[in-house]
Amino acid sequence: VSSFLKYFEMSSPTVDTILLNSGHRIPRLGLGTWQSPSEEVRGAVVAAIEAGYRHIDTARVYKNEAAVGDGIQEAISRGLVRREDLFVTTKLWCTDHHPSRVLEACQKSLERLKLQYLDLYLVHWPVAWKPFPASQPDRTGLEPGMEPAPEIEKTPFFETWRAMEDLVDRGLVRSIGVCNCTPIFMHDLLSYARIRPAVCQVEMHPYMPQPALVQWCNKEGIHVTAYSPLGSTDRVPRLLEDAVLREVGAKYGRSPAAVALRWAYQREGASTSVIPKSVHAARIRENFELTGWALDQADMDRLSSLPTSFRYVHPAQRFGVPLF
């Protein structure tokens, strides 16, 4: 009883959830952890859970799954949250697309995260690479200047997807989905999927609103999660310095970051989720303040039609494959 009371007293209000086509619910605000160093991300996860976040997003390629898992376990041991209240996402990396490697990749992610199951497992990019030599066990292929260079592996995506479906059958994963995919790619995927993708995670912000993709996914019952919703702080143009975002923010007494997140949270009939990343507790709490206010339609329309169009995460630069 005492542990239940401790949990009840320390729980924070949580954000809205959306029912996925898998029958599970996804919180509409999550903590992103891309580029979050392991030595900082454990504290960030705990701070996020304390603030009310219940959706945590990571990936094998981020090289921080173990620290994310440490943060989750710390929050659970302190009575801040129960495992069943969390929605944890990680991702299959390009070197693990071959069906003979998918199960092992998932199991290793679970071991690093110290979890028995994943709420969501996503194929990170629709590009298959051959594995790197055994002498480079932690190699991802994104490290600058390392040899050998990544090499395309001729693994049909339907074989990868069959192995993803098997993870659901085994009870290791509750929902499966994709990242960085176009509607035409997903249209083909739906032609052979026994288990439909529950989520498509893509870069999405006022400089890259992707309305056609969001509308198509809504029609097909595929939930869209926005990554990099605040753009990038180390690449120009900087979204958070945009004059329109600043003007709209001044109108509501909100920061440009709050405006960008509220735009993503509110658009297309409030059908999307958003995963801003930060390792700073104050900013994590600020990003959580999405509810209790709204942008009027005129401001939503302005933010959806900014003259600047820019993709911060461009696959051609990383993979040499023009996916978009």
Buried (B, 14 or more C-beta within 10 A) or exposed (E): EEEEEEBEEBBBEBBBBBEBBBEBBBBBBBBBBBEBBBEBBBBBBBBBBBBBBBBBBBBBBBBBBBBBBBBBBBBBEBBBBEBEBBBBBBBBBBBBBBBEBBBEBBEEBBEBBBBEBBBBBBBBBBBBBBBBEEEBEEBBBEEEEEEEEBEEBEBEBEBBBBBBBBBBEEEBBBBBBBBBBBBEBBEBBEEEBEBBBBBBBBBBBBBBBBEEBBBBBBEBEBBBBBBBBBBBEEEEEBBBEBEBBBEBBEEBEBBBBBBBBBBBBBBBEEBBBBBBBBBEBEBBBBBBBBEEEBBEEEBBEBBEEBEEEBBBBEBEEBBEEEBB
